[in-house]
Amino acid sequence: MRWARPKSPTAVPPVPSGTPSLTDPAAEAATLLVVPDRPGALAAALATVEDGGTLVLAPGTYLESLRLERDVTLRAQAAPGTVRLVAATQPVVDVRANVRLHGLTLAGPDPQSVALRIGDGVAEVVDCEVLTGRVEVGEAARVQLRGCRVGHAQAAGIHLFGAATAELDGTVVTAVDGSGIVLADQAEVIVRGGRVSELTGSALRLTGRSRARLEGCELSGVGRIGLLVEGAAAATVQGGRIDRCGDEGVAVLGSGPQGPDDDPGTGAQVRLDDCVLVAGGTAWLQDCRIRQAGKAAVVAVEHGRLDLRSCRLDGTGTSGVVARGDARLVAEDVEIRGTGANGVFLSDATVAQLTGSTVEDAGYSAVHVSGAASLELDGCRILRTPEHGVHVTGEAQVVVRGGRIGDCAMSGLHAQDTARLTVQDCDVTASGVGVSVVGAAGGRLAGVVVMRSAGTGVQLGTTGELSLVGSRIESAGKAGLLIQDACEATVQECTIRDAAGSGVVVWTAGRPHLRAVTVRGAAKNALFLGDGTGGRFEDCDLAASAYPVVHVGSAATPVLRSCRLHDAGQDVTLAEGAHPVFEDCTVADIATSSLPQATATAEAGDQVPGGTTTTGPSGPGGVVAATAGAPVTPSQPPESLDDLLADLEALIGLARVKQDVAAMVKLMQTVRRRQDAGLAAPPLSRHLVFAGNPGTGKTTVARLYGRLLTALGMLRSGHLVEADRGVMVGEYVGHTAPRTTEVFRKALGGVLFIDEAYSLVPPGASNDFGQEAVATLVKLMEDHRDEVVVIVAGYPDEMGRFIASNPGLASRFSRTLHFEDYAPQELVEIVRTQCDKHEYELPDSTRSALLGYFEGLPRGTGFGNGRTARQVFQQMTERQAQRVADLVDPSTADLLRLAPHDLPVNIG
């Protein structure tokens, strides 16, 4: 039954020949009938039967244990289950020869005992049931179980060790307080059909150098892991299903090759031709479905290699596929859906390739690649995620070829830190930002098509080497292409159309090189160059913008060479102090031309046919003021104050907070009117204290407050920067002030939100570095009093102590907004909004039960208000998923409706 180890990473172990049949026609002639009429009847019959003979057992219960040291057959006279062997000591049957057992039921003294032990020889066990206790096969024994049932055991249902081999055909292992089948040492097993289910441990556990092959099996309803492989073990599973595991569906924990018999670089392997995994070796998963794992569907660590083929992974509690350490992953035609966390999570030095695969409806970023991992995506579909489609961090490298990424709430593709992103011929649609490369990340983007992004089409803010070539950006919700943060990216032969903001925005010291770029139909400028920016723009075609084609900000020093500006109301606006250079640029069909003139190619004001003015480099006198209404930021049009106040009013609960914010808005409107009228403005403190328990909406209101101030003209951008003690306070002398200053400068123009601010001044710690952070904060607030709003937040009692800790704080935070806990009915409304957002129905009966639930919840220090409501909603959906999964043919109504018994706890 043993088979040779594969000699290459892709080799598949051959199917073992199987256990030889013990049937011997001659042995059938030596037959004795045994009747349970007296104690020891079986033992007495065994003493008289010929070697190789048969004992036919009449129906009844035999109260004795047997040690079979001669070749013999024990067969029930009637149907299976009519003969019971019950023993007060273990094992019930101890096999030490060539033995056949047919139609017997074995019951050990307790679930911890061994009911059937095969310690030597060959055993054929057919249509038998091990009612209490486990099956144990050791040393060099060989056993075949056909149509058997093993249950009500502890630690393991079937345990193989040493050099034991076994075949299980149509066998069921169930109701085990531990693992279903356990292999150790060099044991081997083949499992055909059957089921391993309802266990507290793992369905199949392999250790040492053991090997297993599963064909058409079901592993389901296990407390821990469906298939657990440790050390240098190996497993093959064909045509199986892994379902409802408390932890992972498949987990491979190994450290690579062990011993002289292992091929170098191969190590342990777990193969499922429906599911295959390896630790330190190779793994295949073909046509396999792993669903409803409590944690990840598939995990490989250390030196493991995964080769997944035509697999379906869905409904996991955390990620779909996880690979860490030096793991290797190859996936082809794999579908990963409905994961609680990432669809694919790769870290450390993992190397992976996904081809023709789909990742949909992940709870976090669909594909997350970190550490020094590398990934190739060929022709993959990545759809619907509340975060990024592909998120690349650390020193990771990702190559994307073809495929489609869409419906990602954040970015379709996002690279940061020092990661490298290479993309060729990929479509990114309907995402928050199409492609985002920031930090020191680099790479090459070629043939990318970005369409209908809610925000910016492509955002580049990297100091790394980056190029965007031969790509198309259409119908962006904000700018088509945003280049910022000293980015010097190269953009060539690209087309940008119909952006809701400007076509190309260069911002915050960006200095790109654009060549042969076409911009059409922007709702603002075709090219917007912010203050202090630069770069080179060659052979670009800029046209049909609603605002002036090009706007150049103060102190900006761009060079535009051989560019064509046409089909717009105005060609150029220049802010005071702008220093652009225009070389050999042309304009056509422009109602008002302000392009700086020089006599290098034409006299000022000379017109060439078609209304085109040809100009040379601009001189000092070529700077003109920007026209009124020309945009000065790369953001979308200012939000309506009425719309923002409506957003505030739409928040659940928070009546007192809404009233206070509305009053402050009216005050600020009055202040602004006095300023516009030339009157002195009354003293006004925009900084706030938010006092309230966790989950009461403080961060949400802070973000909305920044947007309100922007709409009122009190802040430049209104963005929110969140900070806490860990961000602001250093570990050594001299580290705190720079860290506090850095986070403060990020908030300039917006709102700095410091949560649990009282942690900066812990009670009784007068020499704590947090005091330095507070002092630095107070000074920065004074130096930038009109450029930023600071909001400090935390528990009400602790916030009073914090404000009193420094005189400068008390003078700058004169207004406190109190965030009250949510009432039970308001918590129900939060759950309802989650239902609307995620397409669930909440019937009246469930609302009533939910109200009772929240009314009965204790409101101690761990009560999370809105966070608790969202957690309850998540628990309800998980319980509903478990319930619906047990339905044979669930209807659409079953999938949508949350019922009262889906509540996580019944509080009466």
C-alpha positions, -999 to 999 in steps of 0.1 A, spaced: 0 0 0 29 23 4 40 46 -25 72 64 -34 78 100 -26 75 123 -57 108 133 -72 98 168 -84 77 196 -69 49 189 -94 49 151 -91 17 135 -77 21 104 -55 6 74 -73 -25 57 -59 -14 28 -37 -23 -7 -49 -46 -13 -19 -49 -40 8 -51 -75 -7 -84 -93 -1 -83 -119 26 -111 -139 10 -100 -175 8 -127 -200 -5 -110 -229 13 -112 -211 46 -150 -207 43 -154 -245 47 -140 -244 83 -170 -226 99 -184 -226 134 -216 -211 147 -212 -192 180 -242 -184 203 -239 -159 232 -253 -184 257 -225 -182 282 -196 -159 291 -165 -167 271 -183 -184 243 -163 -165 217 -130 -172 233 -138 -209 235 -148 -210 199 -116 -192 189 -96 -219 207 -111 -247 185 -115 -231 151 -90 -240 125 -64 -215 113 -80 -195 86 -115 -206 96 -147 -187 102 -168 -180 132 -204 -171 125 -219 -151 154 -255 -155 162 -274 -122 171 -269 -110 206 -243 -93 229 -210 -109 237 -195 -96 269 -158 -104 263 -127 -90 247 -107 -109 221 -71 -111 212 -69 -126 176 -35 -142 171 -46 -167 144 -59 -161 109 -97 -160 113 -130 -145 101 -157 -132 125 -190 -126 107 -224 -117 119 -250 -144 111 -278 -118 105 -277 -81 94 -250 -57 105 -257 -43 140 -273 -75 154 -240 -87 170 -224 -65 197 -191 -72 213 -189 -53 246 -159 -54 269 -151 -39 303 -114 -36 294 -97 -24 263 -93 -32 235 -125 -50 227 -107 -67 197 -69 -69 195 -57 -81 161 -23 -97 158 -29 -119 126 -48 -119 93 -84 -112 103 -117 -104 88 -145 -87 107 -180 -85 91 -211 -68 104 -200 -65 140 -206 -37 166 -177 -30 190 -182 -10 222 -153 -2 245 -157 7 282 -156 44 276 -149 70 248 -112 72 258 -106 35 252 -94 16 222 -122 -5 207 -103 -20 178 -66 -23 178 -47 -37 148 -11 -41 161 1 -66 135 -10 -85 105 -37 -76 80 -74 -68 88 -104 -65 67 -133 -48 85 -166 -46 66 -200 -31 76 -188 -28 112 -195 -1 138 -172 11 165 -198 25 189 -176 36 218 -138 41 216 -114 45 188 -97 24 161 -59 22 165 -35 8 138 1 7 146 35 -7 137 34 -24 102 -3 -34 104 -25 -31 74 -63 -26 75 -92 -21 52 -125 -6 65 -155 -7 41 -189 7 49 -179 12 86 -189 38 111 -166 51 139 -179 74 166 -182 84 203 -145 85 209 -121 109 225 -87 122 212 -92 105 178 -117 83 159 -90 65 140 -53 67 149 -25 53 127 11 54 136 44 36 130 44 22 94 7 13 95 -14 15 63 -51 17 60 -79 19 34 -113 34 42 -141 29 17 -174 46 24 -166 49 61 -180 76 84 -161 90 114 -183 112 136 -190 124 171 -154 125 183 -142 147 211 -109 154 193 -97 147 157 -114 124 133 -84 107 117 -49 111 131 -17 99 113 17 100 128 52 87 120 52 71 85 16 59 85 -4 60 53 -42 61 46 -65 61 16 -100 74 22 -126 68 -5 -160 84 -1 -174 86 33 -175 115 57 -156 129 87 -178 152 107 -191 166 140 -158 168 158 -143 191 184 -108 189 168 -96 186 132 -111 162 107 -78 149 94 -45 155 112 -12 144 98 21 146 116 57 133 111 61 119 76 26 104 73 6 105 41 -30 105 32 -51 103 1 -88 113 1 -111 107 -28 -146 121 -29 -147 127 9 -165 153 30 -149 170 60 -175 190 77 -187 203 110 -153 203 128 -144 224 158 -109 232 145 -93 226 111 -106 205 83 -72 193 71 -42 199 94 -8 190 81 23 193 103 60 185 100 69 167 68 35 149 63 18 146 29 -19 144 18 -39 140 -13 -76 147 -15 -96 142 -47 -132 152 -52 -138 164 -17 -155 191 2 -144 209 34 -173 227 51 -181 244 84 -147 244 102 -143 263 134 -108 274 124 -91 270 90 -104 248 62 -69 236 55 -38 245 75 -2 234 68 23 240 95 57 227 87 94 235 85 104 219 53 125 188 45 133 165 73 155 134 70 174 118 41 143 105 23 130 139 16 139 156 -17 158 189 -11 135 218 -14 104 196 -13 96 188 23 61 182 36 33 183 11 -5 182 13 -22 175 -20 -59 178 -27 -67 171 -63 -98 188 -50 -77 204 -23 -39 202 -20 -15 220 4 21 216 15 44 227 42 79 230 27 67 213 -5 41 214 -32 3 217 -30 -26 213 -54 -63 223 -50 -85 212 -79 -122 216 -83 -125 220 -45 -149 239 -24 -140 251 10 -168 271 27 -178 286 60 -144 283 77 -143 302 110 -110 316 101 -91 314 67 -101 288 41 -65 279 33 -33 286 51 3 277 43 33 289 63 71 287 63 83 267 32 49 257 19 38 257 -18 2 260 -28 -10 251 -63 -48 258 -65 -67 247 -96 -104 254 -102 -112 258 -65 -141 277 -48 -135 293 -14 -163 313 2 -179 324 34 -147 325 55 -145 342 89 -112 359 80 -92 356 47 -96 332 18 -60 323 11 -32 331 35 5 325 28 33 335 51 70 329 56 87 315 25 55 300 11 48 296 -27 14 300 -42 1 293 -77 -36 296 -83 -55 291 -115 -92 295 -121 -98 300 -84 -129 318 -70 -127 335 -36 -159 351 -24 -175 365 7 -144 365 30 -146 383 63 -111 398 58 -88 398 28 -95 375 -2 -58 368 -5 -32 377 22 5 374 14 33 384 37 70 379 45 89 364 16 59 346 -1 60 343 -39 26 339 -56 9 338 -89 -28 340 -96 -41 333 -131 -77 336 -144 -90 339 -108 -117 359 -91 -118 376 -57 -151 391 -48 -169 406 -18 -139 406 6 -144 423 39 -110 441 37 -88 447 8 -94 419 -18 -56 412 -22 -32 424 4 6 419 -2 31 430 24 66 424 37 89 413 10 62 392 -8 58 391 -45 27 384 -66 18 381 -103 -19 385 -112 -27 373 -148 -62 379 -161 -79 381 -127 -111 397 -117 -111 416 -84 -145 431 -75 -165 447 -46 -145 455 -16 -149 482 11 -111 489 9 -85 484 -19 -87 459 -47 -50 453 -46 -31 467 -16 7 466 -18 28 477 12 63 473 27 88 461 2 64 439 -17 62 436 -55 31 430 -76 28 425 -113 -7 428 -128 -13 416 -164 -48 421 -179 -79 414 -159 -104 437 -143 -106 455 -109 -138 472 -100 -162 485 -73 -135 491 -47 -145 517 -21 -109 530 -17 -85 523 -46 -86 497 -73 -48 495 -70 -28 510 -42 9 509 -36 27 526 -7 59 525 14 87 512 -9 66 487 -27 68 482 -65 37 480 -87 39 469 -124 6 469 -144 0 460 -180 -34 462 -198 -57 462 -168 -91 478 -165 -100 496 -132 -137 507 -130 -161 523 -105 -136 525 -76 -130 553 -51 -96 561 -67 -86 541 -97 -48 537 -91 -29 552 -62 9 551 -58 22 570 -28 52 571 -4 83 558 -20 66 532 -41 76 528 -77 69 508 -108 54 511 -143 17 514 -153 11 507 -190 -21 502 -209 -42 509 -178 -78 519 -184 -94 537 -154 -131 545 -158 -159 560 -136 -138 564 -104 -157 582 -76 -127 603 -68 -94 608 -86 -87 585 -116 -50 580 -110 -32 595 -80 6 596 -79 24 609 -48 56 590 -47 92 598 -45 100 565 -62 107 560 -99 73 556 -116 59 558 -152 24 559 -165 24 550 -202 -2 544 -229 -31 546 -205 -66 560 -205 -86 577 -177 -123 585 -183 -151 600 -162 -133 605 -130 -154 619 -101 -126 644 -93 -93 650 -111 -84 626 -138 -47 625 -129 -34 639 -96 3 643 -91 16 655 -57 41 653 -29 73 661 -49 64 633 -74 85 633 -105 66 606 -124 68 602 -161 35 602 -180 35 594 -217 10 589 -245 -21 589 -222 -56 601 -227 -77 618 -200 -114 625 -207 -144 639 -190 -131 644 -155 -155 660 -130 -126 681 -117 -95 691 -136 -80 667 -161 -45 668 -147 -37 684 -113 -1 689 -102 -1 697 -65 21 702 -34 55 704 -51 48 678 -78 73 679 -107 62 654 -133 72 649 -169 42 646 -193 47 639 -229 20 634 -256 -8 635 -231 -43 643 -244 -68 660 -220 -105 665 -231 -137 676 -215 -126 684 -180 -152 701 -158 -125 724 -145 -90 731 -160 -74 707 -185 -41 713 -166 -40 727 -131 -6 735 -117 -7 743 -80 14 768 -60 51 760 -61 48 731 -86 69 725 -117 76 699 -143 78 695 -180 48 692 -204 57 683 -240 36 677 -270 4 677 -250 -31 683 -265 -53 702 -239 -88 711 -249 -125 715 -242 -123 724 -205 -150 743 -187 -124 765 -169 -93 780 -185 -73 753 -202 -42 758 -181 -39 774 -146 -5 781 -131 -3 788 -94 19 811 -75 57 804 -76 50 775 -100 77 770 -126 64 745 -152 78 743 -188 52 737 -215 68 729 -248 50 723 -281 16 720 -264 -17 727 -281 -45 746 -262 -79 748 -280 -117 747 -279 -122 766 -246 -133 800 -233 -98 809 -221 -64 793 -226 -43 803 -196 -47 819 -161 -16 827 -141 -16 834 -103 5 863 -90 41 851 -88 37 823 -114 68 818 -136 58 793 -164 78 789 -196 58 784 -228 79 772 -258 63 767 -293 28 763 -278 -3 770 -299 -39 780 -292 -70 776 -314 -107 783 -310 -101 802 -277 -125 830 -269 -101 848 -246 -64 842 -250 -40 851 -222 -11 830 -232 21 849 -225 36 863 -257 71 867 -270 85 878 -304 105 846 -309 80 833 -335 53 860 -338 47 896 -328 24 901 -298 -12 900 -310 -5 886 -344 -31 861 -355 -24 831 -377 -52 815 -398 -78 797 -378 -75 820 -348 -42 804 -336 -16 824 -318 19 811 -319 42 821 -290 77 816 -278 91 816 -243 74 840 -219 93 869 -206 90 887 -172 61 907 -185 42 877 -196 26 871 -162 -11 880 -158 -35 877 -129 -58 847 -127 -94 853 -137 -121 853 -111 -135 819 -106 -104 801 -117 -99 771 -94 -72 773 -67 -73 737 -54 -75 703 -70 -105 693 -50 -141 689 -62 -165 719 -62 -172 732 -26 -199 713 -8 -232 730 -1 -236 742 35 -272 731 34 -263 696 22 -237 693 50 -262 704 76 -286 679 62 -259 652 66 -255 663 102 -292 661 108 -294 626 93 -271 612 119 -288 589 144 -293 604 179 -269 631 190 -297 657 194 -276 679 217 -245 677 195 -265 687 164 -280 717 182 -245 729 193 -229 725 159 -258 743 142 -254 771 167 -217 774 159 -224 774 122 -247 804 126 -221 822 148 -194 816 121 -217 828 94 -222 861 113 -185 864 119 -179 859 82 -205 886 72 -189 911 96 -155 904 81 -169 909 46 -185 942 57 -151 954 71 -163 952 107 -142 938 135 -149 901 142 -158 890 177 -134 865 194 -141 830 182 -125 797 193 -129 770 167 -112 743 187 -134 718 205 -136 692 232 -157 662 224 -166 644 256 -184 611 254 -181 573 257 -167 552 228 -189 546 198 -210 578 201 -200 593 168 -172 616 178 -150 609 148 -179 611 124 -189 645 137 -153 657 137 -150 649 100 -183 666 92 -172 697 112 -141 701 91 -163 700 59 -187 726 74 -158 749 81 -145 745 46 -179 753 32 -179 785 54 -145 795 41 -129 790 75 -106 761 64 -87 755 32 -95 717 28 -113 705 59 -96 670 58 -93 650 90 -61 638 105 -65 613 134 -38 610 161 -33 596 196 -5 592 221 12 565 201 16 589 172 25 621 191 47 609 220 82 595 214 101 570 234 133 590 240 142 625 249 139 648 219 116 626 199 82 639 210 83 675 197 92 665 161 65 637 161 38 661 174 49 688 149 48 663 120 12 651 127 1 688 133 15 699 99 -4 671 81 -35 686 95 -29 722 83 -59 733 64 -81 708 81 -89 692 115 -65 674 139 -86 649 159 -68 636 190 -86 606 205 -82 598 242 -63 630 245 -60 626 283 -35 598 277 -10 625 269 -9 635 306 -14 603 326 -22 610 363 8 611 386 34 611 358 48 646 360 80 636 339 61 619 312 70 628 276 33 635 270 37 669 287 61 679 260 36 669 234 9 691 250 33 721 252 43 716 216 6 714 206 -3 746 224 25 765 207 16 752 172 -20 761 178 -9 797 185 14 798 155 -12 785 131 -44 797 147 -63 803 115 -50 773 96 -62 744 116 -89 732 140 -79 709 169 -105 686 185 -96 666 216 -119 637 225 -124 611 252 -143 600 283 -161 630 299 -144 629 334 -109 623 319 -113 652 295 -118 676 323 -86 665 339 -68 669 306 -79 705 299 -69 714 335 -34 700 330 -21 730 311 -32 766 312 -28 770 275 -53 742 269 -80 758 290 -77 791 270 -78 774 236 -105 748 243 -134 769 257 -162 749 242 -172 712 250 -197 691 230 -212 663 251 -219 631 232 -245 611 250 -249 574 249 -273 560 223 -308 550 236 -319 514 228 -342 527 200 -313 546 184 -291 515 185 -319 496 167 -319 524 140 -281 520 136 -287 483 130 -314 492 105 -291 515 86 -265 486 84 -292 464 70 -301 489 43 -264 493 34 -257 456 32 -291 446 17 -307 428 46 -343 430 58 -352 437 94 -389 427 100 -409 443 128 -406 411 149 -369 413 147 -368 450 155 -389 443 186 -366 415 197 -336 438 190 -350 466 211 -354 442 240 -319 430 235 -304 465 237 -326 474 266 -311 444 285 -275 450 276 -253 461 306 -238 495 300 -204 491 317 -170 503 307 -169 479 277 -202 492 262 -194 505 227 -226 523 217 -227 525 179 -198 501 177 -218 476 197 -247 480 174 -226 473 144 -210 443 161 -245 430 169 -255 434 132 -224 414 121 -231 387 146 -267 385 134 -256 381 98 -232 354 108 -259 335 127 -283 339 98 -256 326 74 -252 295 95 -290 290 97 -296 295 59 -267 272 51 -286 243 66 -316 249 44 -319 226 14 -331 253 -11 -331 287 6 -353 314 -11 -343 350 -17 -364 360 13 -344 335 34 -312 352 23 -325 387 30 -344 384 63 -328 386 97 -350 367 122 -353 372 160 -334 340 166 -305 354 147 -297 377 177 -264 367 194 -279 365 229 -314 359 241 -319 384 270 -355 374 277 
